[in-house]
Amino acid sequence: MFAFAAQMSMGTSWRGGVAGGAAGNAVDRARHGAVTDFVDLYRGDRRRCDAGSGMVMIGPCPASSPPQAGLP
């Protein structure tokens, strides 16, 4: 992962994400003895969504995107 990220033009901002994820895993392991990778949300007897997947799918979507020049 580090080799791939180093080739990308993201600068050094990715390191904060890696450090934050590692810190979160350490806290989970210390408090619960295991790492929580996702949280299921339930309403009644039906599972409504997986919160982690929802954030991954919705997060990159802009609220509105301006038209791009040169594209139909």
N, C-alpha and C positions, 0 to 999 in steps of 0.2 A: 504494500500500500504506500509506503513512504517513497519508494522508487517511482511509482506511477505519479504520485502527487508532485514530486519534484520536477517531473517533466511537464506538468501542466503550468499554465501561466497564471496561477492563483496567488503568487507571492508566498507569503508566510502565514496568511490567515487560516489556512487549513490546520495549522498546528494547534490553534485554540480549540477547534472542534475535536481533535484527537485527544488533547489534554482534558477537555471537559468530559468526554465520554469515558476516559480512563478513570477520572475522579468519581464520576457517577457510579461506575462499576465497583470501585473500591468501597464507596459508601454503602451500596447495596450488599456487598459481600460482608462487610463489618456488621451491619444492622440485621440482615435477614439470613446470612449464611449462604446466599445464592444471589445471582444477578437477575433482575427483572428486565427482560427485553421488551415487553409489550404489556399493555393494560387492556383488558376486555371490559367494555361497557355493556351493562345489561339493563333492560327495562322489562319488568315483569318476568316472564319465563323465556323471553327471546333475547338472544344476543344481537344488539343493534350494530355495533361496529367494533373494529379493532382500532383503538386510538392512535397507536403508532403508525399503522398503515394509512389512516386518514390524514395524519399530519404530513406524511411523506408525499401523499398524492395531492393535497391541497396547497401545501406550502409553496411550491414553485410557481403556482398559477397566479399570474398578475390579475388584479381586479379588473383592469381594462388595458388592452394593449393598443397603442396607436398604429395606424396603418404604416407599413414599411414601403419606402420608395422602391419602385422597380418591380414590385410583386403584384400580380393580378388580384 
